[in-house]
Amino acid sequence: MDELLQRIHPKWFRRVAKMTLDRPTFEWIDSGSRDGSSPSADLHAYHRWRLLPRVLVDVSEVDLSTTVAQQRIELPIMTSPIGLQRALHPDGEIGMARATAAAGSAMVVSANSSIPIEEIACAAPGAQLWLQLANWSDRDSTAALIRRAEAAGVSAFVPLVNGPVAAAHVDPQAGFRLPAGVAPAHSPATPGMSASLGFDYIGWLASITTLPIVAKGVMHPDDAARAVQAGASGIIVSNHGCRQLPRAMGALDALPHVVDAVGSDAEVFVDGGVRTGSDVLVALALGARAVMLGRPMAFALAVGGAAGVERALATLRAELVEAAALSGIPNLREARCDLLAHVNERHEP
């Protein structure tokens, strides 16, 4: 399998996954919001930016490193929270964690992980793990999970703030069912979701842990500023992979406004639409500290387990180094918006 993976460019992993996964499982990962029209919004957002390279710059070495949640990473490409990963491959979250650690980056573990956070941390020593928190109505369950995660050595908590109600993103007729033996690992019976959370929820989380709180699912700059005022030290600009609100704007389109709203008071990340190394460079130039990838990593896991994820991240690393060098950017922390030009055109992905 490793030899075959080296022959397949990761841009084809989605097509390979479509042929190898059963149809309901593939659609569970690939689907968008209820009307099915919005996944392209994230992709189109990147197509509207062009790079304006500088020349005669020493790019014999390109530094990709940065810091996130007070921890150094060597690659500003993180893996997004993806639930129930053992439904895609037996390696599951452990394979994802090992591959992300091997790439020198960090992984956000889903609250609906199919493997407990303790087992992931034990099986992937040295991995930098963040834990997503769902907006459970039972705060005792949330607090208990936070204590477990702290003991396991996570670096940050990622409350999902854009899911007040359950959103249907898979056609019930598709017939998706979890494989035998795969279930949410952090709660035998998932607590109910709360539709009444306010910004005091961020403050409550900050009051029960000393670890950074990085709010995921923020799109409006005013919300970003309020989340930081409430205690968040980071913001993840995300529309949940276009899996919830139909007609939601692309995450990249919202990024610059969020960056302006929080200034230096918080780290800002963007999740959604990244497919190439040049996409990563665009996001960093617009102010993202790092990017997060969901579907591409899910398909990589489905195709080749941990080895598939390693292959995908290694390819993105190589593309990012090349794009930075050709743009005259030897240090990605110095990428600025003057590297970019905005164009008013659309391309189909």
Secondary structure as GFF3:
##gff-version 3
##sequence-region A 1 349
A	DSSP	alpha_helix	2	7	.	.	.	ID=ss1
A	DSSP	three_ten_helix	10	12	.	.	.	ID=ss2
A	DSSP	alpha_helix	13	20	.	.	.	ID=ss3
A	DSSP	alpha_helix	23	30	.	.	.	ID=ss4
A	DSSP	alpha_helix	39	47	.	.	.	ID=ss5
A	DSSP	beta_strand	49	51	.	.	.	ID=ss6
A	DSSP	beta_strand	66	68	.	.	.	ID=ss7
A	DSSP	beta_strand	71	73	.	.	.	ID=ss8
A	DSSP	beta_strand	77	79	.	.	.	ID=ss9
A	DSSP	three_ten_helix	85	87	.	.	.	ID=ss10
A	DSSP	alpha_helix	92	102	.	.	.	ID=ss11
A	DSSP	beta_strand	106	109	.	.	.	ID=ss12
A	DSSP	alpha_helix	117	123	.	.	.	ID=ss13
A	DSSP	beta_strand	128	133	.	.	.	ID=ss14
A	DSSP	alpha_helix	139	152	.	.	.	ID=ss15
A	DSSP	beta_strand	156	159	.	.	.	ID=ss16
A	DSSP	three_ten_helix	172	174	.	.	.	ID=ss17
A	DSSP	alpha_helix	200	208	.	.	.	ID=ss18
A	DSSP	beta_strand	214	218	.	.	.	ID=ss19
A	DSSP	alpha_helix	221	230	.	.	.	ID=ss20
A	DSSP	beta_strand	234	238	.	.	.	ID=ss21
A	DSSP	alpha_helix	251	262	.	.	.	ID=ss22
A	DSSP	three_ten_helix	263	265	.	.	.	ID=ss23
A	DSSP	beta_strand	267	271	.	.	.	ID=ss24
A	DSSP	alpha_helix	277	285	.	.	.	ID=ss25
A	DSSP	beta_strand	290	293	.	.	.	ID=ss26
A	DSSP	alpha_helix	295	326	.	.	.	ID=ss27
A	DSSP	three_ten_helix	332	334	.	.	.	ID=ss28
A	DSSP	three_ten_helix	337	339	.	.	.	ID=ss29
A	DSSP	beta_strand	340	342	.	.	.	ID=ss30
###
